[in-house]
């Protein structure tokens, strides 16, 4: 009663979530499908941040491509100064492929999938090619290693140009 009124300031810190990311009024959700689900259809239950259960289903015959997005209207976060309106929920789909297939599985797939493109090279042209086999690589690790190598080379080059660093000693003649 005998004090001056003041403002109360609240500072909110957004907590990280393993599946959801917030961007403004919109929510982004990460979901992984196996190859069968991606090609033949899927359905899964998404537990929303408020613990509601949403049944997410694909349309019949729809194929989900890796790294694609689907949207659900009005399932994002409440809009600023419009608490009854919500943003969108975007679902980002990853597709998990099998590590390998046996010959019988390949033959079965070839009966239902589009045919492989026909080679437009002659046997003689192919005989002159050098056959190589690509290998699995972690591209982030490769780029990080390459960047470190380039930085080291630039550092070494800088030392050579300015005469810095340790003195180089030549082998003595006998």
Secondary structure, DSSP 4 states (H G I P E B T S, - for coil): --S----------PPP-SSEEEETTEEEEEEEEEHHHHHH--EEEEE-TTS-EEEEEPPTT--PPTTEEEEETT-SPEETTEEEEE--EEEEEEEEPPS---HHHHHHHHHHSPPPPPP-S-HHHHHTSPP-------HHHHHHHHHHHHHHHHHHHHHHHHT-SSPP-PPPP-
